[in-house]
């Protein structure tokens, strides 16, 4: 077969005896002013002749189910293979149509994202991951030997209120310390202060459940502390790694639910 598509004497519609040689297996663009004959050459001449020849090669029985195209007004077309035509006309007038719905790739993309996609919170971008208590324990135990850390229960996350009742309840359960708006305080002493939390301002409260050092033999205590934190904070726990002098502390937040550990937005 020729390495070129040869068109001689194309006169379809407004074409004026056009002759062109087009390389095969290449991306070719027809460009020009509106009405200059681009579609007449591509669709009404080359595609029409390719489709007509393909249909003629089929049996008489098969041809009766296919529309027969008229022979275009052209002297010679050589090196032509069966042709496929895709034009830019919309298949739907629905104003909500997208490229995905029109091309019918939407359902496949949805399946792809559901199977291999990684979910992130739409509010702050935090990756969402559901973990069991044992998975959380195993992750913490991968910390280097001698690492100091504390287990926190984030009971209030950027919410308005005074929370005096909550703090009293925590003290009654035997919890000694909490981090209130970034300050670690003795809960009982904090409640004795004259200055209370501003009712109409957002506050963050983390209960200090336990303080530990990564070493052999802490598995049971760590498990109990993490389960307590998860119970207090409705399935969320934070492990804050105490940094060396001059270094910032690092926080690892875990969730039993498909929820954002940072803002609490649930996706279950």
Backbone torsions as a table, in degrees:
resi	resn	phi	psi	omega
1	UNK	NA	143.7	-179.5
2	UNK	-62.2	149.5	177.3
3	UNK	-85.8	9.6	179.6
4	UNK	-134.5	153.0	170.2
5	UNK	-100.9	116.2	-173.5
6	UNK	-106.2	125.2	177.6
7	UNK	-121.3	127.4	179.8
8	UNK	-129.1	130.5	172.8
9	UNK	65.4	46.9	178.2
10	UNK	-79.2	123.7	-177.3
11	UNK	-128.7	18.6	-178.3
12	UNK	-66.1	132.7	-179.6
13	UNK	56.0	-118.0	-175.6
14	UNK	-98.9	15.9	175.1
15	UNK	-73.7	137.4	-175.4
16	UNK	-109.6	75.1	175.0
17	UNK	57.1	51.1	-175.3
18	UNK	-80.5	138.7	174.3
19	UNK	-129.4	129.5	-179.6
20	UNK	-142.3	153.4	170.7
21	UNK	-117.4	120.7	-176.5
22	UNK	-115.6	129.5	179.0
23	UNK	-69.2	141.7	177.9
24	UNK	-80.7	157.7	176.9
25	UNK	59.2	33.1	177.4
26	UNK	-129.3	155.8	172.9
27	UNK	-82.9	120.7	-176.5
28	UNK	-121.9	136.7	-179.5
29	UNK	-119.7	128.7	170.7
30	UNK	-98.4	122.8	-177.9
31	UNK	-130.8	152.6	-179.5
32	UNK	163.0	177.8	-179.9
33	UNK	-66.9	159.5	176.2
34	UNK	-61.2	130.2	-179.6
35	UNK	87.9	4.2	-177.7
36	UNK	-81.2	-8.9	175.1
37	UNK	109.0	13.9	-179.3
38	UNK	-60.7	-53.0	-179.2
39	UNK	-67.5	-33.9	179.7
40	UNK	-62.8	-37.9	179.6
41	UNK	-76.4	-46.8	-174.6
42	UNK	-73.6	-51.1	-173.3
43	UNK	-89.7	-50.5	-170.0
44	UNK	-82.7	-12.8	179.2
45	UNK	-113.2	-66.2	-174.8
46	UNK	-67.1	-52.1	-178.9
47	UNK	-64.9	-43.2	-176.7
48	UNK	-61.0	-41.6	-180.0
49	UNK	-70.3	-39.6	178.0
50	UNK	-63.0	-42.6	178.9
51	UNK	-66.9	-40.8	-178.9
52	UNK	-62.7	-43.4	-179.2
53	UNK	-67.3	-37.3	179.8
54	UNK	-64.6	-44.5	-179.4
55	UNK	-64.9	-37.5	-179.8
56	UNK	-66.0	-23.6	-179.5
57	UNK	-78.9	-11.0	-179.0
58	UNK	-84.6	168.1	179.2
59	UNK	-70.8	161.6	178.9
60	UNK	-60.9	-33.8	179.7
61	UNK	-65.9	-42.8	-179.0
62	UNK	-70.4	-34.6	-176.7
63	UNK	-66.0	-24.4	-177.5
64	UNK	-70.3	-17.4	179.1
65	UNK	-96.2	-3.8	-177.3
66	UNK	-115.9	144.3	177.5
67	UNK	-72.8	131.4	-179.3
68	UNK	-90.0	125.8	-179.6
69	UNK	-90.8	147.3	177.6
70	UNK	-72.6	151.5	177.5
71	UNK	-70.7	128.0	-179.7
72	UNK	-69.2	159.5	-179.5
73	UNK	-80.9	89.4	-178.5
74	UNK	-151.1	145.7	-178.8
75	UNK	-74.7	-53.1	-174.7
76	UNK	-144.1	137.0	166.6
77	UNK	-133.8	119.2	-179.1
78	UNK	-120.1	155.0	178.8
79	UNK	72.9	28.1	-174.3
80	UNK	-97.1	129.5	175.7
81	UNK	-101.0	167.7	172.2
82	UNK	-53.4	137.6	-170.4
83	UNK	-114.5	150.6	173.8
84	UNK	-121.1	134.7	-178.1
85	UNK	-117.3	128.8	175.0
86	UNK	-128.5	113.3	179.9
87	UNK	-101.5	179.2	-173.2
88	UNK	-96.0	10.6	179.6
89	UNK	-71.3	136.4	-179.7
90	UNK	-72.2	138.9	177.7
91	UNK	-86.7	-2.8	-178.2
92	UNK	-149.2	142.0	177.6
93	UNK	-98.7	8.6	178.5
94	UNK	-66.2	122.8	-178.3
95	UNK	-65.5	-15.0	179.5
96	UNK	-93.2	3.3	178.9
97	UNK	-64.5	145.0	177.0
98	UNK	-124.2	172.6	176.0
99	UNK	-58.4	-38.5	-179.4
100	UNK	-64.8	-43.1	-178.3
101	UNK	-74.1	-38.2	-178.9
102	UNK	-67.6	-40.5	-179.8
103	UNK	-84.5	-2.6	179.0
104	UNK	63.2	24.0	177.2
105	UNK	-94.3	-7.1	-175.3
106	UNK	-59.1	-47.2	-177.7
107	UNK	-63.3	-36.8	179.4
108	UNK	-70.4	-39.2	177.0
109	UNK	-64.7	-39.7	179.3
110	UNK	-62.0	-41.7	177.9
111	UNK	-66.1	-39.7	179.8
112	UNK	-62.6	-47.9	179.9
113	UNK	-64.9	-36.8	-178.8
114	UNK	-67.9	-32.3	-175.7
115	UNK	-85.4	-44.2	-172.4
116	UNK	-119.6	-2.6	-179.2
117	UNK	-72.9	153.5	175.2
118	UNK	-107.1	121.4	-175.7
119	UNK	-77.7	139.9	176.9
120	UNK	-132.3	151.1	179.1
121	UNK	-67.6	128.9	180.0
122	UNK	-70.2	-14.6	-178.1
123	UNK	-87.6	-43.7	-176.0
124	UNK	-129.0	0.8	175.0
125	UNK	81.6	3.6	179.9
126	UNK	-67.0	136.0	179.9
127	UNK	-69.8	138.2	-179.0
128	UNK	-97.8	131.8	178.9
129	UNK	-151.1	129.5	177.8
130	UNK	-91.6	127.3	-176.8
131	UNK	-132.7	145.8	175.7
132	UNK	-84.9	160.0	176.9
133	UNK	-54.7	-38.9	-179.2
134	UNK	-67.1	-37.6	176.7
135	UNK	-64.1	-37.0	178.3
136	UNK	-66.2	-44.0	178.4
137	UNK	-60.0	-46.3	-179.6
138	UNK	-60.7	-37.6	179.3
139	UNK	-67.0	-42.7	-179.4
140	UNK	-66.0	-36.2	-179.0
141	UNK	-70.3	-7.6	174.8
142	UNK	-82.7	-4.9	177.9
143	UNK	-65.1	150.6	-179.9
144	UNK	-60.0	149.9	177.5
145	UNK	-56.9	135.2	178.3
146	UNK	88.5	-1.6	179.1
147	UNK	-68.1	129.6	177.0
148	UNK	-92.8	136.1	179.8
149	UNK	-153.7	164.0	176.1
150	UNK	-130.1	146.5	179.7
151	UNK	-97.0	123.7	-176.6
152	UNK	-118.6	149.7	173.8
153	UNK	-114.3	106.5	-179.3
154	UNK	-75.6	85.4	-174.8
155	UNK	-79.7	-24.2	177.5
156	UNK	-134.0	127.7	-179.0
157	UNK	-127.8	100.9	175.3
158	UNK	51.8	55.2	177.5
159	UNK	-127.3	151.3	-179.1
160	UNK	-81.0	150.5	176.9
161	UNK	144.0	167.6	179.6
162	UNK	-91.2	-34.3	174.7
163	UNK	60.7	26.9	177.9
164	UNK	-67.1	-40.8	179.0
165	UNK	-63.6	-42.0	178.9
166	UNK	-61.6	-46.0	-179.0
167	UNK	-65.3	-38.9	176.5
168	UNK	-62.8	-40.7	179.2
169	UNK	-64.9	-40.5	178.3
170	UNK	-64.3	-42.5	177.8
171	UNK	-62.8	-38.8	178.3
172	UNK	-65.1	-27.0	178.0
173	UNK	-82.8	-3.0	176.6
174	UNK	98.9	5.3	177.7
175	UNK	-79.2	134.8	-172.7
176	UNK	-97.3	-43.2	-172.9
177	UNK	-120.8	154.8	174.1
178	UNK	-149.1	153.9	174.5
179	UNK	-103.4	112.8	-176.4
180	UNK	-109.8	113.9	-178.9
181	UNK	51.5	42.0	176.1
182	UNK	89.0	-8.4	-179.0
183	UNK	-106.6	124.5	177.1
184	UNK	-79.9	122.8	-174.8
185	UNK	-130.8	156.8	167.7
186	UNK	-77.3	123.7	-172.0
187	UNK	-60.5	-45.4	-178.5
188	UNK	-63.8	-45.1	179.9
189	UNK	-65.6	-35.1	179.3
190	UNK	-64.9	-37.9	179.7
191	UNK	-68.8	-22.4	-179.9
192	UNK	-82.3	-10.5	-178.7
193	UNK	-65.2	148.9	176.5
194	UNK	-72.2	-34.2	-179.0
195	UNK	-85.2	119.7	179.7
196	UNK	-97.9	168.7	175.4
197	UNK	-66.7	136.8	179.7
198	UNK	-65.5	127.0	-172.9
199	UNK	-64.7	-36.0	-173.4
200	UNK	-103.3	19.7	175.0
201	UNK	-114.8	153.3	-179.5
202	UNK	-78.6	140.0	-179.5
203	UNK	-133.2	156.7	175.9
204	UNK	-129.0	127.0	-177.6
205	UNK	-128.0	124.4	175.7
206	UNK	-118.5	124.9	177.2
207	UNK	-81.7	129.0	175.9
208	UNK	-81.1	104.4	-176.8
209	UNK	-83.0	-40.9	-177.6
210	UNK	-162.2	156.4	173.8
211	UNK	-125.3	127.7	-174.3
212	UNK	-137.5	168.1	172.5
213	UNK	-122.9	131.8	-179.4
214	UNK	-66.4	114.3	177.2
215	UNK	-160.1	170.5	179.7
216	UNK	-65.2	143.9	174.6
217	UNK	90.6	6.9	-179.1
218	UNK	-97.5	4.0	-173.4
219	UNK	-55.4	-50.3	-176.2
220	UNK	-64.7	-46.5	-179.8
221	UNK	-64.0	-41.7	179.5
222	UNK	-62.7	-42.8	179.5
223	UNK	-61.1	-46.2	179.6
224	UNK	-61.2	-42.8	-178.1
225	UNK	-66.2	-42.3	179.6
226	UNK	-67.1	-39.6	177.8
227	UNK	-64.1	-36.6	176.8
228	UNK	-65.0	-44.7	179.5
229	UNK	-62.8	-42.4	179.1
230	UNK	-63.7	-36.6	179.0
231	UNK	-68.6	-43.5	-178.2
232	UNK	-65.7	-41.2	-173.4
233	UNK	-101.0	21.1	175.4
234	UNK	56.0	51.2	173.5
235	UNK	93.6	8.2	179.7
236	UNK	-123.0	138.7	177.1
237	UNK	-141.4	148.6	178.9
238	UNK	-123.0	133.2	173.5
239	UNK	-110.8	114.8	-178.6
240	UNK	-102.3	117.4	-179.3
241	UNK	-86.0	123.1	-178.0
242	UNK	-77.6	119.4	-178.5
243	UNK	-78.5	164.4	175.7
244	UNK	-66.9	170.9	-179.1
245	UNK	-57.0	127.7	179.9
246	UNK	87.0	-9.8	-179.9
247	UNK	-101.8	147.8	179.6
248	UNK	-76.5	148.5	175.6
249	UNK	-71.2	149.3	179.1
250	UNK	-112.4	135.4	-178.2
251	UNK	-112.3	134.9	173.8
252	UNK	-116.2	118.9	-178.5
253	UNK	-108.4	132.9	-177.2
254	UNK	-123.7	151.9	-179.9
255	UNK	-139.8	136.7	174.1
256	UNK	-79.3	-17.7	-175.4
257	UNK	-110.1	166.1	173.4
258	UNK	-81.8	76.7	-176.4
259	UNK	-142.4	154.5	178.9
260	UNK	-72.4	120.9	179.9
261	UNK	-70.3	-15.6	-178.5
262	UNK	-87.3	-51.4	-175.8
263	UNK	-105.9	-11.1	176.7
264	UNK	85.9	1.0	180.0
265	UNK	-63.2	124.8	-174.9
266	UNK	-97.0	144.7	178.8
267	UNK	-123.3	12.1	177.9
268	UNK	-73.8	NA	NA
